[in-house]
């Protein structure tokens, strides 16, 4: 019986999500696909239904951002940098950047349409998870 409990704990920790894409609980957005999230964060999509979305990134020094770029954007940092250089010439700037998880949390809670990502343990009742990764 102990072996079964141990195996359960190991498999749930291996397959459980560490981070989540979040919006304010006031948002009408319930769930998003990886493609929708990617399109939002590379600014190919500015609305979900009739709601404007404001993507926000964490500092590029954060391991959470590396995970987000690999699992959600599915693009390497250098390719993403090149993408934003090209977009700059079209007048398009990359998403807002927050320096810490707490500032990301406050931004998502207080800016209408904000969408960001956080460790699951930091998400509270004022936020809605739209995708886990």
Secondary structure, 3 states (H helix, E strand, C coil): CHHHHHHHHHHHHHHCCCEEEEEECCCCCCCCCHHHHHHHHCCCCCEECCEECEEEEECCCCHHHHHHHHHHHCCCHHHHHHHHHHHHCCCCCCCEEECCHHHHHHHHHHCCCEEEEEEHHHCCCCEEEEEEC
